[in-house]
Amino acid sequence: MKTSATEQKFILHWGEMGTRWGVNRTVAQIHALLYLSEKPLTADDIVETLGVARSNVSNSLKELQSWKLVKATHVLGDRRDHFVALQDVWEIFRVIIEERKRREIDPTLTVLRECAIEGTQDPQIDAAVLKRMQTVLDFLEMLSTTYHDYQNLSPQTLQRFLKMGGQVARLLGPNDKEPS
């Protein structure tokens, strides 16, 4: 598959951005390629376009499928799997947030809740340490609750909310910080 210089720049940057977010560079580049593609691509198309090993492409496609960002599809007359990426940026954002919460925040909340319970029964833990643990737990609980409150908003409503956020921040003012 032939890509323009601008498409290549986008794909390369998506890979760089991915590494900054803890995502393998090739996984991110394949996602970018599939996102930009007008038609479903085979693994061989991806190998040819990106110049990466077939095994790397296979593993990366499995990773993208596990994140629910890419799905396999079939093309009439071709027995190979073809791959397509989600095309709606709001849906991509929603899926990434949902998956990161499930993979990262939820397990952390479980451990922090256990620590909160165990900490009250641990005679060797300092009260200040327990309080700091509780502060992290409270923060992540608040983020989790907020996520649940907003996860089913339509993209249009979420977009209006995000635009309104700047107005709310200006209304509250820069001095609206709670004491530590």
Phi and psi in degrees as GROMACS dihedral restraints (atoms count N, CA, C in turn):
[ dihedral_restraints ]
;  ai    aj    ak    al  type     phi  dphi    fc
    3     4     5     6     1   -90.2    20    10
    4     5     6     7     1   130.7    20    10
    6     7     8     9     1  -120.0    20    10
    7     8     9    10     1   147.5    20    10
    9    10    11    12     1   -75.7    20    10
   10    11    12    13     1   168.1    20    10
   12    13    14    15     1   -61.4    20    10
   13    14    15    16     1   -37.3    20    10
   15    16    17    18     1   -68.9    20    10
   16    17    18    19     1   -40.3    20    10
   18    19    20    21     1   -62.9    20    10
   19    20    21    22     1   -42.4    20    10
   21    22    23    24     1   -61.6    20    10
   22    23    24    25     1   -41.6    20    10
   24    25    26    27     1   -61.1    20    10
   25    26    27    28     1   -44.6    20    10
   27    28    29    30     1   -60.4    20    10
   28    29    30    31     1   -48.4    20    10
   30    31    32    33     1   -61.8    20    10
   31    32    33    34     1   -45.4    20    10
   33    34    35    36     1   -63.3    20    10
   34    35    36    37     1   -42.7    20    10
   36    37    38    39     1   -67.6    20    10
   37    38    39    40     1   -39.0    20    10
   39    40    41    42     1   -58.9    20    10
   40    41    42    43     1   -38.9    20    10
   42    43    44    45     1   -64.8    20    10
   43    44    45    46     1   -43.1    20    10
   45    46    47    48     1   -64.0    20    10
   46    47    48    49     1   -43.8    20    10
   48    49    50    51     1   -61.7    20    10
   49    50    51    52     1   -42.1    20    10
   51    52    53    54     1   -57.8    20    10
   52    53    54    55     1   -43.0    20    10
   54    55    56    57     1   -63.9    20    10
   55    56    57    58     1   -33.2    20    10
   57    58    59    60     1   -69.1    20    10
   58    59    60    61     1   -22.4    20    10
   60    61    62    63     1  -100.7    20    10
   61    62    63    64     1     9.4    20    10
   63    64    65    66     1    84.3    20    10
   64    65    66    67     1    19.4    20    10
   66    67    68    69     1  -108.2    20    10
   67    68    69    70     1   137.2    20    10
   69    70    71    72     1   -54.6    20    10
   70    71    72    73     1   137.3    20    10
   72    73    74    75     1   -56.7    20    10
   73    74    75    76     1   -46.2    20    10
   75    76    77    78     1   -65.5    20    10
   76    77    78    79     1   -39.7    20    10
   78    79    80    81     1   -57.3    20    10
   79    80    81    82     1   -47.9    20    10
   81    82    83    84     1   -65.3    20    10
   82    83    84    85     1   -39.7    20    10
   84    85    86    87     1   -65.9    20    10
   85    86    87    88     1   -40.7    20    10
   87    88    89    90     1   -64.4    20    10
   88    89    90    91     1   -40.7    20    10
   90    91    92    93     1   -60.1    20    10
   91    92    93    94     1   -45.9    20    10
   93    94    95    96     1   -60.7    20    10
   94    95    96    97     1   -45.2    20    10
   96    97    98    99     1   -59.8    20    10
   97    98    99   100     1   -46.6    20    10
   99   100   101   102     1   -67.5    20    10
  100   101   102   103     1   -35.7    20    10
  102   103   104   105     1   -63.3    20    10
  103   104   105   106     1   -41.0    20    10
  105   106   107   108     1   -78.2    20    10
  106   107   108   109     1   -22.1    20    10
  108   109   110   111     1   -68.5    20    10
  109   110   111   112     1   137.0    20    10
  111   112   113   114     1   -79.6    20    10
  112   113   114   115     1   -16.1    20    10
  114   115   116   117     1  -139.2    20    10
  115   116   117   118     1   158.8    20    10
  117   118   119   120     1   -59.9    20    10
  118   119   120   121     1   144.4    20    10
  120   121   122   123     1  -117.3    20    10
  121   122   123   124     1   146.7    20    10
  123   124   125   126     1   -85.2    20    10
  124   125   126   127     1   166.3    20    10
  126   127   128   129     1   -59.6    20    10
  127   128   129   130     1   -37.7    20    10
  129   130   131   132     1   -63.8    20    10
  130   131   132   133     1   -38.5    20    10
  132   133   134   135     1   -59.8    20    10
  133   134   135   136     1   -41.7    20    10
  135   136   137   138     1   -67.8    20    10
  136   137   138   139     1   -43.5    20    10
  138   139   140   141     1   -56.9    20    10
  139   140   141   142     1   -48.7    20    10
  141   142   143   144     1   -63.8    20    10
  142   143   144   145     1   -42.7    20    10
  144   145   146   147     1   -72.1    20    10
  145   146   147   148     1   -44.1    20    10
  147   148   149   150     1   -93.3    20    10
  148   149   150   151     1   -16.3    20    10
  150   151   152   153     1    67.8    20    10
  151   152   153   154     1    38.2    20    10
  153   154   155   156     1  -115.6    20    10
  154   155   156   157     1   162.4    20    10
  156   157   158   159     1   -64.2    20    10
  157   158   159   160     1   145.3    20    10
  159   160   161   162     1   -58.1    20    10
  160   161   162   163     1   -40.7    20    10
  162   163   164   165     1   -64.5    20    10
  163   164   165   166     1   -37.4    20    10
  165   166   167   168     1   -64.7    20    10
  166   167   168   169     1   -41.4    20    10
  168   169   170   171     1   -63.9    20    10
  169   170   171   172     1   -46.0    20    10
  171   172   173   174     1   -59.3    20    10
  172   173   174   175     1   -47.4    20    10
  174   175   176   177     1   -64.6    20    10
  175   176   177   178     1   -39.9    20    10
  177   178   179   180     1   -67.0    20    10
  178   179   180   181     1   -39.4    20    10
  180   181   182   183     1   -64.1    20    10
  181   182   183   184     1   -39.5    20    10
  183   184   185   186     1   -61.7    20    10
  184   185   186   187     1   -42.2    20    10
  186   187   188   189     1   -62.6    20    10
  187   188   189   190     1   -46.1    20    10
  189   190   191   192     1   -63.8    20    10
  190   191   192   193     1   -35.9    20    10
  192   193   194   195     1   -68.3    20    10
  193   194   195   196     1   -37.7    20    10
  195   196   197   198     1   -66.5    20    10
  196   197   198   199     1   -27.5    20    10
  198   199   200   201     1   -83.3    20    10
  199   200   201   202     1    -6.4    20    10
  201   202   203   204     1    65.6    20    10
  202   203   204   205     1    27.9    20    10
  204   205   206   207     1   -96.8    20    10
  205   206   207   208     1   -19.9    20    10
  207   208   209   210     1  -135.8    20    10
  208   209   210   211     1   144.6    20    10
  210   211   212   213     1  -133.8    20    10
  211   212   213   214     1   154.0    20    10
  213   214   215   216     1   -84.9    20    10
  214   215   216   217     1   144.8    20    10
  216   217   218   219     1  -141.4    20    10
  217   218   219   220     1   170.8    20    10
  219   220   221   222     1  -123.2    20    10
  220   221   222   223     1   149.2    20    10
  222   223   224   225     1  -115.2    20    10
  223   224   225   226     1   132.4    20    10
  225   226   227   228     1   -53.6    20    10
  226   227   228   229     1   129.3    20    10
  228   229   230   231     1    85.1    20    10
  229   230   231   232     1     1.7    20    10
  231   232   233   234     1  -130.6    20    10
  232   233   234   235     1   121.2    20    10
  234   235   236   237     1   -79.5    20    10
  235   236   237   238     1   -13.4    20    10
  237   238   239   240     1   -73.3    20    10
  238   239   240   241     1   154.6    20    10
  240   241   242   243     1   -74.1    20    10
  241   242   243   244     1   140.9    20    10
  243   244   245   246     1  -117.4    20    10
  244   245   246   247     1   152.8    20    10
  246   247   248   249     1  -125.1    20    10
  247   248   249   250     1   140.7    20    10
  249   250   251   252     1  -131.6    20    10
  250   251   252   253     1   149.2    20    10
  252   253   254   255     1  -105.1    20    10
  253   254   255   256     1   155.5    20    10
  255   256   257   258     1   -55.3    20    10
  256   257   258   259     1   143.0    20    10
  258   259   260   261     1  -108.2    20    10
  259   260   261   262     1   -19.0    20    10
  261   262   263   264     1   -87.0    20    10
  262   263   264   265     1   117.1    20    10
  264   265   266   267     1   -62.0    20    10
  265   266   267   268     1   -31.5    20    10
  267   268   269   270     1   -68.2    20    10
  268   269   270   271     1   -39.3    20    10
  270   271   272   273     1   -68.5    20    10
  271   272   273   274     1   -39.9    20    10
  273   274   275   276     1   -59.2    20    10
  274   275   276   277     1   -48.4    20    10
  276   277   278   279     1   -58.8    20    10
  277   278   279   280     1   -46.3    20    10
  279   280   281   282     1   -61.5    20    10
  280   281   282   283     1   -45.2    20    10
  282   283   284   285     1   -64.7    20    10
  283   284   285   286     1   -43.3    20    10
  285   286   287   288     1   -63.3    20    10
  286   287   288   289     1   -44.9    20    10
  288   289   290   291     1   -62.5    20    10
  289   290   291   292     1   -45.0    20    10
  291   292   293   294     1   -60.2    20    10
  292   293   294   295     1   -46.4    20    10
  294   295   296   297     1   -68.2    20    10
  295   296   297   298     1   -40.0    20    10
  297   298   299   300     1   -65.1    20    10
  298   299   300   301     1   -40.0    20    10
  300   301   302   303     1   -61.9    20    10
  301   302   303   304     1   -47.6    20    10
  303   304   305   306     1   -63.1    20    10
  304   305   306   307     1   -40.1    20    10
  306   307   308   309     1   -85.6    20    10
  307   308   309   310     1   -29.1    20    10
  309   310   311   312     1  -116.7    20    10
  310   311   312   313     1   -51.4    20    10
  312   313   314   315     1   -73.8    20    10
  313   314   315   316     1   -48.1    20    10
  315   316   317   318     1   -58.0    20    10
  316   317   318   319     1   -47.6    20    10
  318   319   320   321     1   -63.4    20    10
  319   320   321   322     1   -35.1    20    10
  321   322   323   324     1   -66.5    20    10
  322   323   324   325     1   -41.6    20    10
  324   325   326   327     1   -60.4    20    10
  325   326   327   328     1   -40.7    20    10
  327   328   329   330     1   -59.2    20    10
  328   329   330   331     1   -47.9    20    10
  330   331   332   333     1   -67.2    20    10
  331   332   333   334     1   -41.2    20    10
  333   334   335   336     1   -65.3    20    10
  334   335   336   337     1   -37.5    20    10
  336   337   338   339     1   -63.4    20    10
  337   338   339   340     1   -41.9    20    10
  339   340   341   342     1   -62.2    20    10
  340   341   342   343     1   -43.1    20    10
  342   343   344   345     1   -63.8    20    10
  343   344   345   346     1   -38.1    20    10
  345   346   347   348     1   -62.5    20    10
  346   347   348   349     1   -42.1    20    10
  348   349   350   351     1   -69.7    20    10
  349   350   351   352     1   -49.7    20    10
  351   352   353   354     1   -64.9    20    10
  352   353   354   355     1   -34.7    20    10
  354   355   356   357     1   -63.4    20    10
  355   356   357   358     1   -34.0    20    10
  357   358   359   360     1   -70.3    20    10
  358   359   360   361     1   -18.1    20    10
  360   361   362   363     1  -105.7    20    10
  361   362   363   364     1     0.8    20    10
  363   364   365   366     1   -95.8    20    10
  364   365   366   367     1   108.3    20    10
  366   367   368   369     1   -69.3    20    10
  367   368   369   370     1   -15.2    20    10
  369   370   371   372     1   -90.6    20    10
  370   371   372   373     1    -8.6    20    10
  372   373   374   375     1   -87.0    20    10
  373   374   375   376     1   135.7    20    10
  375   376   377   378     1   -74.5    20    10
  376   377   378   379     1   142.6    20    10
  378   379   380   381     1   -59.3    20    10
  379   380   381   382     1   -36.2    20    10
  381   382   383   384     1   -67.2    20    10
  382   383   384   385     1   -37.0    20    10
  384   385   386   387     1   -67.0    20    10
  385   386   387   388     1   -44.8    20    10
  387   388   389   390     1   -60.5    20    10
  388   389   390   391     1   -39.5    20    10
  390   391   392   393     1   -64.3    20    10
  391   392   393   394     1   -40.8    20    10
  393   394   395   396     1   -64.7    20    10
  394   395   396   397     1   -40.6    20    10
  396   397   398   399     1   -60.8    20    10
  397   398   399   400     1   -43.3    20    10
  399   400   401   402     1   -64.5    20    10
  400   401   402   403     1   -36.2    20    10
  402   403   404   405     1   -62.1    20    10
  403   404   405   406     1   -43.2    20    10
  405   406   407   408     1   -64.5    20    10
  406   407   408   409     1   -44.6    20    10
  408   409   410   411     1   -59.4    20    10
  409   410   411   412     1   -47.8    20    10
  411   412   413   414     1   -59.0    20    10
  412   413   414   415     1   -42.9    20    10
  414   415   416   417     1   -61.2    20    10
  415   416   417   418     1   -49.4    20    10
  417   418   419   420     1   -67.9    20    10
  418   419   420   421     1   -33.6    20    10
  420   421   422   423     1   -62.7    20    10
  421   422   423   424     1   -41.9    20    10
  423   424   425   426     1   -64.1    20    10
  424   425   426   427     1   -43.7    20    10
  426   427   428   429     1   -62.0    20    10
  427   428   429   430     1   -42.3    20    10
  429   430   431   432     1   -63.8    20    10
  430   431   432   433     1   -44.0    20    10
  432   433   434   435     1   -63.2    20    10
  433   434   435   436     1   -43.3    20    10
  435   436   437   438     1   -62.7    20    10
  436   437   438   439     1   -41.5    20    10
  438   439   440   441     1   -57.3    20    10
  439   440   441   442     1   -48.4    20    10
  441   442   443   444     1   -62.5    20    10
  442   443   444   445     1   -34.9    20    10
  444   445   446   447     1   -65.2    20    10
  445   446   447   448     1   -33.6    20    10
  447   448   449   450     1  -106.8    20    10
  448   449   450   451     1    -8.2    20    10
  450   451   452   453     1   -62.9    20    10
  451   452   453   454     1   -26.9    20    10
  453   454   455   456     1  -101.1    20    10
  454   455   456   457     1     9.6    20    10
  456   457   458   459     1   -67.9    20    10
  457   458   459   460     1   145.5    20    10
  459   460   461   462     1   -68.8    20    10
  460   461   462   463     1   157.6    20    10
  462   463   464   465     1   -56.3    20    10
  463   464   465   466     1   -37.0    20    10
  465   466   467   468     1   -65.1    20    10
  466   467   468   469     1   -43.4    20    10
  468   469   470   471     1   -67.3    20    10
  469   470   471   472     1   -42.8    20    10
  471   472   473   474     1   -62.1    20    10
  472   473   474   475     1   -40.2    20    10
  474   475   476   477     1   -63.6    20    10
  475   476   477   478     1   -43.4    20    10
  477   478   479   480     1   -62.5    20    10
  478   479   480   481     1   -41.4    20    10
  480   481   482   483     1   -61.5    20    10
  481   482   483   484     1   -45.7    20    10
  483   484   485   486     1   -64.5    20    10
  484   485   486   487     1   -39.9    20    10
  486   487   488   489     1   -65.1    20    10
  487   488   489   490     1   -38.0    20    10
  489   490   491   492     1   -68.4    20    10
  490   491   492   493     1   -28.3    20    10
  492   493   494   495     1   -54.2    20    10
  493   494   495   496     1   -41.4    20    10
  495   496   497   498     1   -64.9    20    10
  496   497   498   499     1   -37.9    20    10
  498   499   500   501     1   -67.2    20    10
  499   500   501   502     1   -40.8    20    10
  501   502   503   504     1   -64.1    20    10
  502   503   504   505     1   -42.6    20    10
  504   505   506   507     1   -61.1    20    10
  505   506   507   508     1   -42.4    20    10
  507   508   509   510     1   -67.6    20    10
  508   509   510   511     1   -36.6    20    10
  510   511   512   513     1   -65.3    20    10
  511   512   513   514     1   -42.4    20    10
  513   514   515   516     1   -70.7    20    10
  514   515   516   517     1   -29.4    20    10
  516   517   518   519     1    86.2    20    10
  517   518   519   520     1   161.0    20    10
  519   520   521   522     1   -72.0    20    10
  520   521   522   523     1   -15.4    20    10
  522   523   524   525     1   -97.9    20    10
  523   524   525   526     1    17.5    20    10
  525   526   527   528     1   -91.2    20    10
  526   527   528   529     1    47.6    20    10
  528   529   530   531     1  -100.4    20    10
  529   530   531   532     1   132.6    20    10
  531   532   533   534     1   -76.5    20    10
  532   533   534   535     1   147.6    20    10
  534   535   536   537     1   -66.7    20    10
  535   536   537   538     1   148.5    20    10
